[in-house]
Every structure is written in structure tokens, then in C-alpha cells.
Amino acid sequence: MEYVILYGSQTGNCEQIAKELTSILEPNMAITCMTMNEFIHDETKPQTLFIICSTTGNGDSPDNASLFWRKIKSRKVPATYFQNTHYFVVGLGDTNYNHYCRMGKLIYQRMKELGSQSLGDIILIDEVQDLEEQVEDMYKVVLPLFRSE
């Protein structure tokens, strides 16, 4: 099974988590890790996408996820665009803002609309709280989803 870890990160937290997850998994399996914008230019569709994305500004996507979001939110994209793929989304945000984890929530919903099957409910991480503890809790849910074939 092919796994790709995608991240959209404005301040670096999502990138750091994505790269840490990749290094944890790398000894056991080949994992590709890239920005969400880099993925949009790759025509091959992996079987499983793990997406970790923050929200910036007034509920906007990070710069390195903006092309990905524009592409998948387009009504021109067929409803089968992500057919035969599975996905899992982690959203990072700040509960002090009105649009807490908005990008993660929007991506989670849109992936489902485009034919992908979710591997579980979205995980929301509040950057105001203890980030390290929340990431450890997220790993307990996420790591079992990656299986060596």
C-alpha cells in the first residue's frame, strides 16, 4: 500500500509533525512526505493520504496548501477524483479564533465528497494547549492506520 503524508503549514508546526511521523514510519515502510501544493502537481494517486493542515488568517489555508485547496474545492473536479483512496485528516488551529481548524474541517468534508473513504474522524489539535501531548495522543490513533504490507 502506498502512503503519502501531506502537510499545509504556515508557521512550521504541521510540517514538523508530518516529518516526525515520516521518520517514525520510515524504518518499516516507504512513506512520501510533501506539501499539499507539491502533491497537486503529482498525477499519481496513492491509496492512502494522511493530511495534516493548519488554518491561518481568517480561516484560510496555509500558503503551501492553497493550490491544493483551490484545486479540490473547484466544482469542475469530478466527484470520483479521489475514488479508490483512503484519507485521514488532522487539523491544527487556535481556539481563540472564530474559524478554529476550518481548513482541516473543509478538507475532511471535501475529500469525502470526491469519493475518498475516511479512515476515521478528523482530529483537531488546539495550538493553545500542550501541543506535544496532543500530538502524542494523535499518534496513538494514527500509527495503527499505517500497515506494512
ABEGO torsion letter per residue (X at the ends): XBBBBBBBBAAGAAAAAAAAAAAAAAAABBBBBBBAAAAAABABBBABBBBBBBBBEBGBBBAAAAAAAAAAABAABBAAAABGBBBBBBBBBBAABABBGAAAAAAAAAAAAAGBBBAEBBBBBBAABBAAAAAAAAAAAAAAABBBX
